[in-house]
């Protein structure tokens, strides 16, 4: 599968950024040339462009799909209303719809579950998860009362990623360690397996420094956490949800949560 992205700046010119018709067509042609192919399987909008009409963005993407240069379109880092508005406009005009949303989701970053997961379930949009190990926090190198390894990307990535409270992080890692002892699996494998069991998650984007890390990450599939282990990890990583979602959860009889585990 060949995937590419557009929207973020790719040059110094005023039209080298965004999701305008000009930039998307130029970016797509550039990707095809650099990749040495005549089509892109999944073409992502790397972010929402609030300065370009959504109709223009989707009409352009539909044109690329009809031309055969793009097979499916997807988005990344959209908020719920960004995605829902886009899907509504595509449906209204009969244009190609976003079939996937690439977003951040991990055992120490569960914001995706609040709004985007229910939306994706309702609209049948698959999730492609980036940074599934919480910006390197769930690689097994962080432990309560232990310093970070001297040579580790964590010194940078932990500062670049979204903030995670230490007590919360250690609580999650402690729970993962308990499950690791029960399963004989590694911390990253458990964190990735937990994600693969979640509703809407179609695939995860993994990064590996070497072959050893790649094989370890691939080992996250082919087995399943038990419902009790999933529940233990869910409880340890639970975090307060914003309004109106905490209020809606008082009426689960009419606002049920997504199923705990994908089938």
C-alpha positions as CSV (number, residue, x, y, z in Angstrom):
1,X,0.0,0.0,0.0
2,X,1.3,3.5,-0.9
3,X,0.2,6.4,1.2
4,X,1.1,10.1,1.0
5,X,0.1,13.3,2.7
6,X,-0.5,17.0,1.9
7,X,-1.5,20.2,3.6
8,X,1.6,21.1,5.7
9,X,4.2,23.4,4.2
10,X,6.3,21.9,1.5
11,X,8.2,25.0,0.2
12,X,8.7,28.7,0.8
13,X,6.0,30.0,-1.6
14,X,2.6,31.3,-0.5
15,X,0.9,28.3,-2.2
16,X,3.2,25.7,-0.9
17,X,0.9,25.0,2.1
18,X,-2.7,24.2,2.8
19,X,-5.4,22.2,1.1
20,X,-6.3,24.6,-1.7
21,X,-7.0,23.1,-5.2
22,X,-3.7,24.5,-6.4
23,X,-1.6,23.0,-3.6
24,X,-3.3,19.6,-3.5
25,X,-3.0,19.0,-7.2
26,X,0.7,20.1,-7.1
27,X,1.4,18.1,-4.0
28,X,-0.2,14.9,-5.5
29,X,1.7,15.2,-8.8
30,X,4.9,15.7,-6.8
31,X,4.3,12.7,-4.7
32,X,3.5,10.5,-7.7
33,X,6.8,11.6,-9.4
34,X,8.9,11.1,-6.3
35,X,7.4,7.7,-5.5
36,X,7.7,6.6,-9.1
37,X,4.1,5.4,-9.4
38,X,0.9,6.4,-11.2
39,X,-1.4,6.1,-8.2
40,X,-1.6,6.6,-4.4
41,X,-3.7,4.1,-2.4
42,X,-4.5,6.4,0.5
43,X,-4.0,10.2,0.3
44,X,-4.1,12.0,3.7
45,X,-4.9,15.6,4.5
46,X,-2.2,16.0,7.2
47,X,-4.3,18.6,9.1
48,X,-7.4,20.7,8.7
49,X,-7.1,23.9,6.6
50,X,-9.5,26.4,8.1
51,X,-8.6,29.0,5.4
52,X,-9.8,26.9,2.4
53,X,-13.5,26.1,1.9
54,X,-14.1,22.5,2.7
55,X,-16.1,22.1,-0.6
56,X,-13.0,23.1,-2.5
57,X,-10.9,20.6,-0.7
58,X,-13.3,17.7,-1.2
59,X,-14.1,18.5,-4.8
60,X,-10.4,18.5,-5.6
61,X,-9.9,15.2,-3.8
62,X,-12.9,13.7,-5.6
63,X,-11.3,14.8,-8.9
64,X,-8.1,13.1,-8.0
65,X,-10.0,9.9,-7.1
66,X,-12.0,9.9,-10.3
67,X,-8.8,10.5,-12.3
68,X,-7.4,7.3,-10.9
69,X,-4.4,9.0,-9.3
70,X,-5.8,8.5,-5.8
71,X,-7.8,5.4,-4.7
72,X,-9.0,6.5,-1.2
73,X,-8.9,9.8,0.8
74,X,-8.2,10.2,4.5
75,X,-7.6,12.9,7.0
76,X,-5.3,13.3,10.0
77,X,-5.5,15.3,13.3
78,X,-9.1,16.5,12.6
79,X,-11.4,17.4,15.4
80,X,-14.8,15.9,15.5
81,X,-16.6,18.7,13.8
82,X,-13.9,19.0,11.1
83,X,-14.4,15.4,10.1
84,X,-18.2,15.4,10.4
85,X,-18.6,18.5,8.3
86,X,-16.3,17.0,5.7
87,X,-18.3,13.7,5.6
88,X,-21.6,15.6,5.3
89,X,-20.4,17.7,2.4
90,X,-19.1,14.6,0.5
91,X,-22.4,12.9,1.1
92,X,-24.4,15.9,-0.1
93,X,-22.5,16.0,-3.4
94,X,-21.8,12.4,-4.0
95,X,-18.0,12.9,-3.7
96,X,-15.4,10.6,-2.3
97,X,-15.5,10.4,1.5
98,X,-12.7,10.2,4.1
99,X,-12.4,6.5,4.9
100,X,-9.7,6.8,7.5
101,X,-8.6,9.2,10.2
102,X,-5.0,9.2,11.3
103,X,-4.8,10.3,14.9
104,X,-2.9,10.1,18.2
105,X,-4.1,7.3,20.5
106,X,-2.3,5.4,23.2
107,X,-2.6,4.0,26.7
108,X,-1.4,7.4,28.0
109,X,-3.4,9.4,25.5
110,X,-7.0,8.4,25.3
111,X,-8.6,11.6,24.1
112,X,-9.5,9.9,20.8
113,X,-12.1,7.9,22.7
114,X,-14.2,10.9,23.8
115,X,-15.6,12.2,20.5
116,X,-13.6,10.8,17.5
117,X,-14.2,7.1,18.3
118,X,-18.0,7.4,18.6
119,X,-18.0,9.4,15.4
120,X,-15.9,6.9,13.6
121,X,-18.1,4.1,14.7
122,X,-21.2,5.9,13.5
123,X,-19.7,7.0,10.2
124,X,-17.6,3.9,9.6
125,X,-14.2,5.7,9.5
126,X,-11.2,3.5,10.4
127,X,-8.5,4.8,12.7
128,X,-4.9,4.7,11.7
129,X,-3.0,5.4,15.0
130,X,0.2,7.3,15.1
131,X,2.6,7.4,18.1
132,X,0.9,4.3,19.6
133,X,3.6,4.1,22.3
134,X,2.8,7.6,23.7
135,X,5.8,9.4,22.3
136,X,8.1,6.7,23.5
137,X,6.8,6.6,27.0
138,X,5.6,3.0,26.7
139,X,8.8,1.4,25.3
140,X,9.6,-0.1,28.7
141,X,12.4,2.4,29.4
142,X,10.5,4.4,31.9
143,X,10.0,3.0,35.3
144,X,9.0,4.5,38.7
145,X,12.1,5.7,40.5
146,X,14.5,5.0,37.6
147,X,16.4,7.6,35.5
148,X,16.1,7.6,31.8
149,X,18.8,5.8,29.8
150,X,21.7,8.2,29.0
151,X,21.3,7.5,25.3
152,X,17.7,7.6,24.5
153,X,15.4,9.6,22.2
154,X,13.0,9.9,25.2
155,X,15.0,13.0,26.4
156,X,13.6,14.8,23.3
157,X,10.3,13.0,22.6
158,X,9.0,13.2,26.1
159,X,9.3,17.0,25.9
160,X,7.8,17.3,22.3
161,X,4.8,15.1,22.9
162,X,1.6,16.0,24.9
163,X,2.2,16.4,28.6
164,X,1.6,13.3,30.8
165,X,1.6,13.6,34.5
166,X,4.3,11.4,36.2
167,X,1.9,9.8,38.7
168,X,-0.5,8.9,35.9
169,X,2.3,7.5,33.6
170,X,3.8,5.4,36.4
171,X,0.3,4.0,37.3
172,X,-0.2,2.9,33.7
173,X,3.3,1.5,33.4
174,X,2.8,-0.4,36.7
175,X,-0.4,-2.0,35.3
176,X,1.4,-2.9,32.0
177,X,4.2,-4.5,34.0
178,X,1.7,-6.7,35.9
179,X,0.2,-7.8,32.6
180,X,3.7,-8.4,31.2
181,X,4.4,-10.8,34.0
182,X,1.1,-12.6,33.3
183,X,1.6,-12.9,29.6
184,X,5.4,-13.1,29.1
185,X,5.1,-10.2,26.6
186,X,7.0,-6.9,26.5
187,X,5.7,-3.5,27.6
188,X,5.5,-2.2,23.9
189,X,3.7,-5.4,22.8
190,X,1.1,-5.1,25.5
191,X,0.5,-1.4,24.7
192,X,0.1,-2.2,21.0
193,X,-2.1,-5.2,21.6
194,X,-4.4,-3.1,23.8
195,X,-4.8,-0.7,20.9
196,X,-5.4,-3.3,18.3
197,X,-8.4,-4.6,20.4
198,X,-10.1,-1.2,20.4
199,X,-13.1,-0.2,18.3
200,X,-12.4,1.6,15.0
201,X,-8.6,0.9,15.1
202,X,-7.7,-0.4,11.7
203,X,-4.0,-0.2,11.9
204,X,-1.2,1.4,13.9
205,X,1.9,3.3,12.6
206,X,4.9,1.8,14.2
207,X,8.5,3.1,14.1
208,X,11.6,1.0,14.7
209,X,15.2,2.0,15.1
210,X,16.5,-1.5,14.1
211,X,15.3,-5.0,13.1
212,X,15.1,-6.1,16.7
213,X,12.6,-3.3,17.6
214,X,10.6,-4.0,14.4
215,X,10.3,-7.7,15.2
216,X,9.3,-6.9,18.8
217,X,6.5,-4.5,17.6
218,X,5.3,-7.0,15.0
219,X,5.0,-9.5,17.9
220,X,2.2,-7.4,19.3
221,X,-0.2,-9.3,17.0
222,X,-1.1,-13.0,16.9
223,X,-2.4,-13.2,20.5
224,X,-5.0,-11.5,22.7
225,X,-5.1,-9.9,26.0
226,X,-7.9,-11.3,28.2
227,X,-10.9,-9.2,29.0
228,X,-9.6,-9.0,32.6
229,X,-6.2,-7.7,31.4
230,X,-7.9,-5.2,29.2
231,X,-10.0,-4.0,32.1
232,X,-7.0,-3.6,34.3
233,X,-5.2,-1.5,31.7
234,X,-8.4,0.5,31.0
235,X,-8.8,1.3,34.7
236,X,-5.1,2.3,35.2
237,X,-5.2,4.6,32.2
238,X,-8.7,6.1,32.8
239,X,-8.7,9.9,32.8
240,X,-11.3,12.6,33.4
241,X,-13.3,13.5,30.3
242,X,-14.4,17.0,29.3
243,X,-18.0,18.4,29.2
244,X,-20.5,17.4,27.9
245,X,-19.1,13.9,27.8
246,X,-18.9,13.4,31.6
247,X,-22.5,14.5,31.7
248,X,-23.6,12.1,29.0
249,X,-22.0,9.2,30.8
250,X,-24.5,9.7,33.6
251,X,-27.1,8.4,31.1
252,X,-25.5,5.3,29.6
253,X,-29.0,3.8,29.1
254,X,-29.4,6.3,26.2
255,X,-25.8,7.1,25.5
256,X,-23.9,3.8,25.6
257,X,-20.1,3.8,25.4
258,X,-18.4,2.1,22.5
259,X,-17.9,-1.6,23.0
260,X,-14.8,-2.3,25.2
261,X,-13.2,-4.4,22.5
262,X,-13.3,-4.6,18.7
263,X,-14.3,-8.0,17.2
